[in-house]
């Protein structure tokens, strides 16, 4: 029987398997946790500005992300309104909700994978 | 039934789930693909220098990695000899072989996870 890896590596107690996950396509576009969090917060607040603030992100960067997202999707995921009496307001589409849902489930499965691997590391 | 995500995201054909994986402990030490590849190459070549060259890594950096590895493991994983008639030569220990084996299996399981998720993305 092989030595448990935790016996080879020091700091047995707190060692864990961790990682990151993203969606990518051959043309270099990718879709990671940042854009999804932005989508989630726009869905919650109805505002790109508030979503950006909550993420300590500049309004400019948030807009760039929204534009990038809308370019990467077959139909826009954020419908942005600028100006107007109420100072704008943005809504997310059905497709955005689907993306958010998918992403949450994917994270959940990845979390399970990492937890299983961390357990395996210690046995 | 929800829309397949591939219908929401453009570039359906080549989209895939990708990610990276590492081992980490609370004190900030971590053990990723780089050190493992170095170990593998030292095991193959019996030489830190040749291993470093094969990875386009400076000798200095390779040594730093080896020292870091030996500090993170309960027994050294690389036994390095410098100088001497044959100009040095390094061997890896049983523990290094175990680490390499574990790491390969972990990568294999992660690859399976990513492939499964990529398939799921397209259905």
Interface residues (C-beta under 8 A of the other chain):
Chain A: X2 X3 X5 X7 X8 X9 X10 X11 X14 X15 X16 X17 X18 X19 X20 X21 X22 X23 X24 X25 X26 X27 X29 X31 X72 X73 X74 X75 X77 X95 X98 X99 X101 X102 X106 X109 X110 X113 X117 X121
Chain B: X2 X3 X5 X7 X8 X9 X10 X11 X14 X15 X16 X17 X18 X19 X20 X21 X22 X23 X24 X25 X26 X27 X29 X31 X72 X73 X74 X75 X77 X95 X98 X99 X101 X102 X106 X109 X110 X113 X117 X121
